[in-house]
Amino acid sequence: MKFNKSNWKQTRLAEVCEKVTSIDYRKQSGVFNYVDIGSINSEISRVNGIQEIDWKNASSRARQVIQKDDTLFSTVRVNLKRVALVDREIPNGIASTGFTVLRAKKDVIQPHYLFYNSIAPTFLDKLIRLQVGTAYPAVTDKIVFNQEIPLPSLPEQTQIAELFQNIETAIEQAEQQEKNLLRLKKNLSNGITSTEPKFGNLLNKNNCSPTNFGGVADCIEQHDKQKKDVSRFIGLENIEPENLKITTWGDIAAGTTFTKKFSKGDVLFGKRRAYLKKVAVADFDGICSGDILVLRAKEKKMLAELLPFYVSAEAFINHAVITSAGSLSPRTKWRDLSSFEISIADLKIQEKILEVFQQIESTLSQLQSQKQTLKNLKQKLLNEILG
């Protein structure tokens, strides 16, 4: 897709946007659909949180009337990139005064093209530099409307908007496939820990032996106060809920009080506030918080790679929650977790089950990589075309 940018002109938003009306709640009645700044997720860029409010309970006088195809641009903490397109009709829709509402003059500018300009890195960077204030840095409507954007012909604007819409559609499709696979993985994990284990045709009551969790795994309590042979540590904040991969860690050289050792392949389980579902597989040797249990499969009882799918199952998490003690920071203990009852098959059947989980994990990794590539492409094109 090639564009002759020499024919484009720079224009201020004020010249291509309509004036948006505000209404006074004291002169209104009934229920309205209200969009607040907190409703906007920078990853989605669509209005996804609408709350009904009665005007008599409104906290401030003026609200801006919004309609389909408006762009809501948060003028508070612009660096958070809370920008959203109103992609559907919202009856009696109103928006917080924390937004600048960009409404396209459709005979001059295509609404979606206007939206993509408002999320372009160069546009946001300018406004971030123009923010004033410390606790809540912000820009004014006047500053936003004074910004210039490139203005091609309407047919070119439509082409550009469709390009970004196609990229976003591909991202959404990858996200939906990812959600479907995560749901499948969750259902399969729940199946192997149910009272009557099931995993397609691989598991049944005749080929499973009852045991408890302590019979298939050990809780490792080794400490290394010297920390000579390791360089990274893991705290609870480094384990993402419902994500078996470790993506962040701390540097031991920067200092830490943690001493508990873990080895590559161990399963790390957050025993504090177990309902947060913090389970991860270590892919390096290191040190971790005392609020993390280091679990290791018993070699002749369970495949090490299969253990995390048992630990992350709902039944196991629920058992951890039920056995937790304490009010502000409830914690469970290995003594209680080890009594969790399961039924397991022999190692050969476990290998077949593991193959399925590994295929799911591999596909999930590919989808996440594809999604990130598409997001990077979108940012690159926003810079190249609209920068």
C-alpha positions as CSV (number, residue, x, y, z in Angstrom):
1,M,0.0,0.0,0.0
2,K,1.6,3.2,-1.2
3,F,0.5,6.7,-0.5
4,N,1.6,10.0,-2.0
5,K,2.2,11.9,1.2
6,S,3.3,15.0,-0.7
7,N,-0.4,15.6,-1.4
8,W,-1.4,15.4,2.2
9,K,-1.8,18.5,4.3
10,Q,-1.4,19.0,8.0
11,T,-4.6,20.2,9.8
12,R,-5.6,20.9,13.3
13,L,-8.1,18.6,15.0
14,A,-10.3,21.6,15.6
15,E,-10.7,22.0,11.9
16,V,-11.9,18.4,11.3
17,C,-13.9,17.8,14.5
18,E,-17.5,18.9,15.4
19,K,-18.3,20.6,18.6
20,V,-19.7,18.2,21.2
21,T,-22.5,19.3,23.5
22,S,-22.7,18.9,27.2
23,I,-25.8,18.7,29.3
24,D,-26.5,19.8,32.9
25,Y,-27.8,17.0,35.1
26,R,-29.9,19.5,37.1
27,K,-32.2,19.8,34.1
28,Q,-32.4,16.1,33.3
29,S,-34.1,13.0,34.7
30,G,-34.0,9.3,34.2
31,V,-31.1,6.8,33.6
32,F,-28.1,7.4,31.3
33,N,-25.3,5.2,30.1
34,Y,-22.1,6.6,31.5
35,V,-18.5,6.0,30.3
36,D,-15.8,6.8,32.8
37,I,-12.0,7.0,32.2
38,G,-11.7,3.8,34.2
39,S,-13.8,2.0,31.6
40,I,-11.1,2.3,29.0
41,N,-8.5,-0.4,28.5
42,S,-5.5,0.7,26.4
43,E,-5.1,-2.8,25.0
44,I,-8.7,-3.0,23.6
45,S,-9.2,0.6,22.5
46,R,-12.9,0.1,22.5
47,V,-15.6,1.2,25.0
48,N,-16.1,-1.9,27.1
49,G,-17.3,-0.6,30.4
50,I,-20.6,1.2,30.6
51,Q,-22.5,1.9,33.8
52,E,-26.0,3.1,34.3
53,I,-26.4,6.2,36.4
54,D,-29.4,8.2,37.6
55,W,-28.9,12.0,37.1
56,K,-30.0,12.6,40.7
57,N,-26.9,10.6,41.9
58,A,-24.5,12.3,39.4
59,S,-21.4,13.8,41.1
60,S,-20.8,16.7,38.8
61,R,-22.9,18.9,36.6
62,A,-21.8,18.6,33.0
63,R,-21.5,15.5,31.0
64,Q,-20.7,15.2,27.4
65,V,-23.2,13.5,25.0
66,I,-21.5,10.8,23.0
67,Q,-22.6,8.8,19.9
68,K,-21.3,6.0,17.6
69,D,-18.0,6.7,15.9
70,D,-16.8,9.2,18.5
71,T,-13.2,8.9,19.8
72,L,-12.9,9.3,23.6
73,F,-9.4,10.7,24.4
74,S,-8.5,10.8,28.1
75,T,-6.7,14.1,28.9
76,V,-5.6,12.8,32.3
77,R,-2.3,10.9,32.4
78,V,-2.0,10.7,28.6
79,N,0.8,8.3,29.0
80,L,-1.7,5.6,30.1
81,K,-3.1,5.7,26.5
82,R,-6.7,5.5,27.5
83,V,-8.2,6.2,24.1
84,A,-11.3,4.4,22.8
85,L,-13.6,4.3,19.8
86,V,-17.4,4.3,20.4
87,D,-18.0,1.4,18.0
88,R,-21.7,1.0,18.7
89,E,-24.8,3.0,19.5
90,I,-25.1,3.8,23.2
91,P,-28.6,5.1,23.9
92,N,-28.5,8.1,26.2
93,G,-24.7,7.9,26.2
94,I,-22.6,10.4,28.2
95,A,-18.9,10.5,28.9
96,S,-16.8,11.8,31.8
97,T,-15.4,15.3,31.5
98,G,-12.0,13.7,31.8
99,F,-12.3,12.9,28.0
100,T,-11.9,15.1,25.0
101,V,-14.6,13.8,22.6
102,L,-13.3,13.8,19.0
103,R,-16.3,13.7,16.6
104,A,-15.4,13.7,13.0
105,K,-16.8,16.0,10.4
106,K,-17.6,13.1,8.1
107,D,-17.4,15.2,4.9
108,V,-13.7,16.0,5.8
109,I,-12.4,13.1,7.9
110,Q,-13.2,9.4,8.2
111,P,-14.1,8.6,11.9
112,H,-11.9,5.5,12.1
113,Y,-9.0,7.4,10.5
114,L,-9.4,10.1,13.2
115,F,-9.3,7.4,15.9
116,Y,-6.1,5.8,14.6
117,N,-4.4,9.2,14.5
118,S,-5.3,9.7,18.1
119,I,-3.5,6.5,19.1
120,A,-0.5,7.0,16.9
121,P,2.7,7.1,19.0
122,T,3.9,10.5,17.6
123,F,0.5,12.1,18.5
124,L,0.5,10.7,22.0
125,D,4.2,11.6,22.6
126,K,3.5,15.3,21.8
127,L,0.6,15.4,24.3
128,I,2.6,13.6,27.0
129,R,5.2,16.3,26.8
130,L,2.5,19.0,27.1
131,Q,1.0,17.6,30.3
132,V,1.1,19.8,33.4
133,G,0.6,18.9,37.0
134,T,2.3,16.4,39.3
135,A,-0.3,14.0,40.9
136,Y,-2.6,14.0,37.9
137,P,-0.7,15.4,34.9
138,A,-3.1,16.4,32.2
139,V,-3.7,18.4,29.0
140,T,-6.7,20.6,28.2
141,D,-9.3,20.2,25.4
142,K,-7.8,23.2,23.7
143,I,-4.3,21.7,23.6
144,V,-5.8,18.4,22.1
145,F,-7.7,20.3,19.4
146,N,-4.7,22.4,18.6
147,Q,-2.7,19.3,17.6
148,E,-2.0,18.7,13.9
149,I,-2.6,15.4,12.0
150,P,-1.9,14.4,8.4
151,L,-5.0,14.7,6.2
152,P,-5.1,12.6,3.0
153,S,-8.1,12.3,0.7
154,L,-11.2,10.5,2.0
155,P,-10.6,7.4,-0.1
156,E,-7.0,7.2,1.2
157,Q,-8.3,7.7,4.8
158,T,-10.7,4.8,4.3
159,Q,-7.8,2.6,3.0
160,I,-5.6,3.4,6.0
161,A,-8.5,2.8,8.5
162,E,-9.3,-0.6,6.8
163,L,-5.6,-1.6,7.0
164,F,-5.5,-1.1,10.8
165,Q,-8.9,-2.7,11.2
166,N,-7.7,-5.8,9.4
167,I,-4.7,-6.0,11.7
168,E,-6.9,-5.6,14.8
169,T,-9.3,-8.3,13.5
170,A,-6.3,-10.6,13.2
171,I,-5.2,-9.8,16.7
172,E,-8.8,-10.4,18.0
173,Q,-8.9,-13.8,16.2
174,A,-5.6,-14.8,17.8
175,E,-6.9,-13.7,21.2
176,Q,-10.1,-15.7,20.7
177,Q,-8.1,-18.9,19.7
178,E,-5.9,-18.3,22.8
179,K,-9.0,-18.1,25.1
180,N,-10.4,-21.3,23.6
181,L,-7.2,-23.2,24.1
182,L,-6.8,-21.9,27.7
183,R,-10.4,-23.0,28.4
184,L,-9.6,-26.4,26.9
185,K,-6.4,-26.7,29.0
186,K,-8.4,-25.7,32.1
187,N,-11.0,-28.3,31.5
188,L,-8.4,-31.1,30.9
189,S,-6.6,-30.1,34.1
190,N,-9.8,-30.3,36.0
191,G,-10.6,-33.7,34.5
192,I,-7.4,-35.3,35.7
193,T,-8.0,-34.2,39.3
194,S,-11.7,-35.0,39.5
195,T,-12.9,-37.8,41.8
196,E,-13.4,-39.9,38.7
197,P,-10.4,-38.9,36.5
198,K,-11.1,-38.4,32.8
199,F,-9.0,-37.4,29.9
200,G,-10.7,-38.5,26.7
201,N,-10.3,-42.3,26.5
202,L,-7.0,-42.3,28.3
203,L,-8.2,-42.3,31.9
204,N,-10.9,-44.4,33.6
205,K,-11.4,-45.8,37.1
206,N,-9.9,-49.1,36.0
207,N,-6.4,-47.7,35.0
208,C,-6.0,-45.2,37.8
209,S,-4.7,-45.7,41.4
210,P,-5.9,-43.6,44.3
211,T,-3.2,-41.7,46.2
212,N,-2.7,-38.3,47.7
213,F,-0.6,-35.4,46.5
214,G,2.2,-36.2,49.0
215,G,2.5,-39.6,47.2
216,V,3.4,-38.1,43.9
217,A,5.3,-34.9,44.8
218,D,7.7,-33.6,47.4
219,C,7.9,-30.1,48.9
220,I,11.6,-29.1,48.7
221,E,12.9,-27.1,51.7
222,Q,16.5,-26.3,50.8
223,H,18.1,-23.0,51.7
224,D,21.2,-21.3,50.4
225,K,22.2,-18.2,52.4
226,Q,25.4,-17.7,50.4
227,K,23.6,-17.6,47.0
228,K,26.9,-18.3,45.2
229,D,25.7,-20.4,42.3
230,V,22.5,-18.5,41.3
231,S,21.8,-15.0,39.9
232,R,18.0,-14.7,39.9
233,F,15.3,-14.7,42.5
234,I,11.5,-15.1,42.3
235,G,8.9,-13.3,44.5
236,L,5.2,-13.8,44.4
237,E,5.0,-10.7,42.2
238,N,7.0,-12.5,39.6
239,I,4.4,-15.2,39.2
240,E,1.5,-14.3,37.0
241,P,-1.9,-15.8,37.8
242,E,-2.8,-18.6,35.5
243,N,0.4,-18.4,33.6
244,L,2.8,-21.3,34.0
245,K,5.8,-19.4,32.5
246,I,8.0,-17.1,34.5
247,T,8.5,-13.8,32.6
248,T,10.1,-11.6,35.2
249,W,12.5,-12.1,38.1
250,G,14.8,-10.2,40.5
251,D,18.6,-9.9,40.4
252,I,20.3,-11.4,43.4
253,A,23.2,-9.0,43.0
254,A,20.8,-6.1,43.8
255,G,20.1,-7.8,47.2
256,T,17.4,-10.0,48.6
257,T,16.5,-11.7,51.9
258,F,15.2,-14.8,50.2
259,T,17.1,-18.1,50.7
260,K,14.9,-20.9,49.6
261,K,16.4,-22.8,46.6
262,F,14.6,-24.1,43.5
263,S,15.9,-26.0,40.5
264,K,15.0,-25.9,36.8
265,G,11.8,-28.0,36.3
266,D,10.4,-27.4,39.8
267,V,6.9,-26.2,40.2
268,L,6.5,-22.9,42.2
269,F,3.2,-22.5,44.0
270,G,2.2,-19.3,45.8
271,K,0.9,-20.5,49.2
272,R,-0.2,-17.0,50.3
273,R,-3.6,-16.0,49.0
274,A,-3.8,-19.2,47.0
275,Y,-7.0,-18.0,45.3
276,L,-4.7,-15.8,43.1
277,K,-3.7,-19.1,41.3
278,K,0.0,-18.4,41.2
279,V,1.6,-21.5,39.7
280,A,4.8,-21.5,37.5
281,V,7.4,-23.9,36.2
282,A,11.0,-22.8,36.9
283,D,13.1,-22.8,33.7
284,F,16.3,-21.8,35.7
285,D,17.9,-22.5,39.1
286,G,17.3,-19.7,41.6
287,I,16.1,-18.5,45.0
288,C,12.5,-17.7,45.9
289,S,10.3,-16.2,48.6
290,G,9.3,-18.2,51.6
291,D,5.7,-17.7,50.5
292,I,6.4,-20.0,47.6
293,L,6.3,-23.8,47.9
294,V,8.8,-25.6,45.7
295,L,7.2,-28.8,44.5
296,R,9.0,-31.6,42.7
297,A,7.5,-34.7,41.2
298,K,8.5,-38.1,42.6
299,E,10.4,-39.7,39.7
300,K,8.7,-43.1,39.7
301,K,5.2,-41.8,40.4
302,M,4.6,-38.8,38.2
303,L,6.2,-37.1,35.2
304,A,7.8,-33.9,36.2
305,E,6.3,-32.0,33.2
306,L,2.8,-33.2,34.1
307,L,2.9,-31.9,37.7
308,P,2.1,-28.2,37.0
309,F,-1.2,-29.3,35.3
310,Y,-2.3,-31.0,38.6
311,V,-1.2,-28.1,40.7
312,S,-3.0,-25.5,38.6
313,A,-6.3,-27.5,38.5
314,E,-9.3,-25.9,40.2
315,A,-9.7,-28.8,42.7
316,F,-6.2,-28.4,43.9
317,I,-6.5,-24.6,44.2
318,N,-9.8,-24.9,46.0
319,H,-8.2,-27.3,48.5
320,A,-5.3,-24.8,49.0
321,V,-7.9,-22.0,49.7
322,I,-9.9,-24.1,52.1
323,T,-6.9,-25.2,54.1
324,S,-5.5,-21.6,54.3
325,A,-5.4,-19.9,57.7
326,G,-5.1,-16.2,58.5
327,S,-7.3,-13.2,57.8
328,L,-5.3,-10.5,56.0
329,S,-2.8,-12.9,54.2
330,P,-4.2,-16.5,54.4
331,R,-1.6,-19.1,53.8
332,T,-1.8,-22.9,53.2
333,K,0.7,-25.5,54.3
334,W,2.4,-28.4,52.6
335,R,1.1,-30.7,55.3
336,D,-2.5,-29.9,54.2
337,L,-1.8,-29.9,50.5
338,S,-0.1,-33.2,50.6
339,S,-3.3,-34.8,51.8
340,F,-5.2,-33.7,48.6
341,E,-6.6,-36.9,47.1
342,I,-6.1,-37.8,43.5
343,S,-6.0,-40.8,41.2
344,I,-3.2,-41.3,38.7
345,A,-2.3,-43.6,35.9
346,D,1.0,-45.3,35.2
347,L,3.8,-43.4,33.5
348,K,3.1,-44.7,30.0
349,I,-0.4,-43.2,30.1
350,Q,0.9,-40.1,31.7
351,E,3.3,-39.7,28.7
352,K,0.3,-39.7,26.3
353,I,-1.6,-37.1,28.5
354,L,1.5,-35.0,28.6
355,E,1.8,-35.0,24.8
356,V,-1.6,-33.3,24.6
357,F,-0.8,-30.6,27.2
358,Q,2.5,-29.9,25.5
359,Q,0.8,-29.5,22.1
360,I,-1.6,-27.0,23.7
361,E,1.3,-25.1,25.3
362,S,3.2,-25.0,22.0
363,T,0.1,-23.7,20.1
364,L,-0.5,-21.1,22.9
365,S,3.1,-19.9,22.6
366,Q,2.7,-19.6,18.8
367,L,-0.5,-17.6,19.2
368,Q,1.1,-15.3,21.7
369,S,4.1,-14.7,19.4
370,Q,1.7,-14.1,16.5
371,K,-0.3,-11.6,18.5
372,Q,2.8,-9.7,19.6
373,T,4.1,-9.6,16.0
374,L,0.8,-8.1,14.9
375,K,0.8,-5.5,17.7
376,N,4.4,-4.5,16.7
377,L,3.3,-4.3,13.1
378,K,0.4,-2.0,14.0
379,Q,2.7,0.3,16.0
380,K,5.3,0.4,13.2
381,L,2.7,1.3,10.6
382,L,1.1,3.9,12.8
383,N,4.5,5.5,13.0
384,E,5.3,5.1,9.3
385,I,1.9,6.2,7.9
386,L,0.7,8.7,10.5
387,G,3.9,9.8,12.1
